[in-house]
Amino acid sequence: MSTTHITLEQWRTLVSVVDAGSYAQAASRLHKTQSAVTYAVQKMESLLGVKVFKVEGRKAVLTPTGQLLYRRASYLLDEAGSLEHAAKKLSAGWEAEIRIFVEVIFPTFILLRCLDLLGKESPHTRIEATESVISGAAEALQAGTADLAIVGSVPSGFLGEALMPIRFILVAHPDHPLHHLRRKVTMQDLRKHRQLVIRETGALRASRPSVESTQRWTVSNMATSIEAARSGYGYAWLPEEKLRDQMAAGTLKQLPMREGGERFAQLYLIFANRDHAGPGTLRLAEIIREQVATACVKHAR
């Protein structure tokens, strides 16, 4: 193993100067004197034989070498923090708490079964399960507020394991006018009626409704969307698995579309950091894989 000459504290000082925008602001954040911060950066430059900053006018800006060191130092500090966090988890055995973010389209009965199985193996591990829509789970991964996530698309910087496909169907109450056209439903027909849409839970809500209807209700909960459709207030694209009771009871019926009457989404299982995941998180992921595989086999029969 090679010997390093720069400490984590020195790298932290460099990153703080860049993030704060000045030596004075960095000193305030680090609870150090400005002279101590300046000396630490100059010491780094001397030891490495490089110039980190250059003066442009009255402002010190990063040199190309400084930009590289800043990026690598930021990554190094993040990794050091993650490693320390993982060590604390492992020293106490299974994690005290596991945070999992799950796309709301993931079958609820599978999620609850997985949590119950983990609870039987580790009854003292608390589980915080958050259901999200579209971008919420991805943002949680990027923000570091999730240990594990089930998402519909793999966010940049992460690797996803294909978990299961989800079938969406277009549904409305059997008495809805779209069910009484006596012909196949077209996109033009849909535009004349109210569409029920579920709002994304992420901060960046960039998606557009699938149909530009003249009327639209946007709700924040899938259960509300299902109830609105069941009550005859509009039509909606919904996961087939979530509609088992309503379809069986005859309160919701798939619209006879001329084309495009079904869609599929792929769900992925993603670790916030696979290398630093605790034993409880690893076990929960294993249980999820097992239960999804079992459910898919039963569904295929």
N, C-alpha and C positions, 0 to 999 in steps of 0.2 A: 504494500500500500504506500503510495507516494505521500511525502510530508507536505503539508500546506503551510503557507506563511501568513495567510490572511484569515482572521477569525470570523465566525458568524456575526459577531458584534460589529466588526468593521464593515462587513457587507451590508448589515442592517443600517449602518450609518449612511453609507452611500445611497441606498435605496430611499432612505428618509429624506436626504437632501434633494433628490430628484422629485419625489412625490410632494414634498412640502413647497418646493419652488425656490428655497433659499437656505443658506446656512443657519440664519437666525430662526426661521420657522422650524427647521429640523431640530435645532438645539432645544427649542421649546417642547416639541413632541417627545424628544428623548430624555428630557429633564437633565440636560447637560449644558455646559457653557458653550458659547459659539466658538471660542478658541479651541475647545476640546474636539468639536466636530470638524473644524477646519484642519486641525492637526491630523485627525484620523484619516481624512481623505488624502492629505498630502503624504502621509506615511504609506498608504496603499500605493499611490503613484510611484513613490520611491522604490518600494519593494518589488513592484511589478515592472518598473521601467517604462511606464506609459503615462500619457496625459489623459485624464478622465474629463476634465472641463477645459473650455477655452472661453476667453472673454470676447463678447460681441457687444460693443457699446458699453453700457453699464451692467450688462447681464452676463452671467456665466452659463454657458450652454454645454451640453454633452458633445464630446468629440465622437466620431464614428466608433472608435474603440470604447469610449465611455458608454455609448448606447448598447453595444454588445455586452459589456460588463453589467450594466443595469438589468438587461433582460435576463441574463444568466443568474445574477444575484437574486433577483425576484423569485425565479424558479427554485433556486437553492433554499431560500428562506421558507417558501411554501412547503417544499419537501421535508425540511427539518421540522416544521410545525406538524405536518401530517405524521411523520415518524414518531414524534413525541406523543401525539394523540393516540396512535396505535399502540405504543408501548404501555401507556396508562390503561388502555382497555385490556390488553393481554395480561398485565400484572394482576388484574382483579378477576381473571377468569372470563366468563361470558360477559358481554356488555350489560351495563345496567339499563341501557335504553337503545332501541334500534328505531331509526326513522326511515320509513318507506313511503315514497310517493307513487301513486298508482293512477294511471289514466282511468277515468270514470267508466270507460267502455269495457274494462277488464271484468270478467264475470265475478259478481259479488260473492257467490257461494264458494268459488274457488279461493278467493282472498280470505274469507272468514275461516275456511277449513285449514288453510296454511297457517294462519295466526294461532288457531287452536292447537294444531300439532306442535308448533314451536313452544307454545305456552306449557304444554304437558312435559316437554323436555327441559325447559328452563323457566319454571314458574315465576322466578324473581326478575326476569328480564321484561321491562316495560316496552311496549310497542306503540309508536305513534304513527298511525297510518293516515295519510292525507290523500284524498281523491282529488284529481285535478283534470282540467280539460285542455287538451292539445299542448300548450307550451308551459303549463305550470310545473310539471315534473321535470322538464328539461332545465328550466330556470333554477329549480331547487338543486339539481346536480351541479350546475355551474356556480351557484352561490355557496355550495358546501353545506346546505341545510338538509341534505338527504344522504343516507348511507347506501340506499338501494332504491331503484326506481324501475317501474314498468311503464314504458313510453311508446308513443306511436312513431317517433322518428328519433334517430340517434343524433344528439347535439354535437357540435364541433368540439373536438378534443377528447371524445369518449369512444369506446368500442362497445357495441351492443350485440347481445346474443339473441337470435331470432327465437321467440317464445311461442307465439300462436297467431293465427289469422282471426280476424273478427268480421263477421258478415253483417252489413247494414242493409236494412230494407226500408222502403218508403211506405208509411202506414197512415191510416186515418180511421176514424170511427166508421162502422159499416153504413151509417146513415148520412155520411158526408156526401155532398153533391158530386164529388169526384168519383164516387163508387156507383153513381147512377147515370153515367153518361151513355151506357150501353155500347161502349167501344173502348179501345185502348186509350189510356191517358197520355197526353203529350206535354211537352215543356210549356207550350202556350197555355194549356189548361191550368197547369200549376201556377202560373204567374197571376191568374185571376183570383187565387185564394190565399188565405193566410198561411204562412210558413212559420213553424215553431223552431227556434234556433237556440242552442245552448252556448252561452258566452264562455270564451276562454278564461281560464283562471290566471294566466301569466300576465305580467305587466305589459308585455308587447302583444297587443291583440291585432295581428295583421291579417288574419284570415278573412275571407269573404263568404257570405252565405252561398250555398250551391245553386240557389234559384233567386233571381231578382224579382221577388213577388211584390205586388202592389201593397200588400199588408204583411207585417212581420212582427212576431213577438219574440223577444230575446230574453231568456231566463238564465239563471245561474246554476240551476240544479237539474239533473237528468230526470229525477222523479217528478219534478214540476212539468217538464216537457211531456213526459209520458201521460201524466194526469190530464194535461190540457188536450192532448190528442184523443185520449180515451173519452173525454167529455165533449168532443166534437168541435173544439175551438180552432182546429187547423190540422195540417199534415206535418210530418216530421221524418227525417232520416234518423233511425234509431238502431242500436245493436239488437240483432234478433234474439240473443240470449236474454236480454233484459225484458223481453216482451212475452215470455213464456206464459205467464198467468193471464195476461190480457188477451192473447191470441186464443188460448184455450177457452176462455170465458166468452169469446166473441165480441169483446168490447173494442178490439182493434183488428184491422184487416189490412193486408198488404194491397197497395194500389196496383191495378193491372196496367203497368206502364207499357207503352209501345216499344220503348227501348230504355235501357239504363235503370231497370227496376231494382238492382242490387249493386252494392259496392263492397269492397273488402279493404280492411286496414290491417297492417302487420304490427304486432306488438313486440317490443324488445325488452330484455332484462339487462339492466346496466348497474354496475357498481360505481359508486363515487370514486373509489380507489381500491381496485381489486387486491393490490399488494398489501395494503394496510387495513383491509377489512378484518374485523374481529370474528371469532368463532361463531357467534350468534348470527351475524350477518351472513356468513358463508353457509351456515346450516339453513337459514331461512330461504336463501336462494336455491339450495338443493331441494328443499321441500316444495317450493314453487314449481320447479322443473318437473318433479315427480307428479304433483297433483294435476298440472296442466296436461302432461302426457296421458295420465289416467282418464281425465275428462274427455280428451280428444278421441281416445280409443273408444270410449263408451258412445260418444256422439256419432262416430263413424259406423257403428253397428246398426 
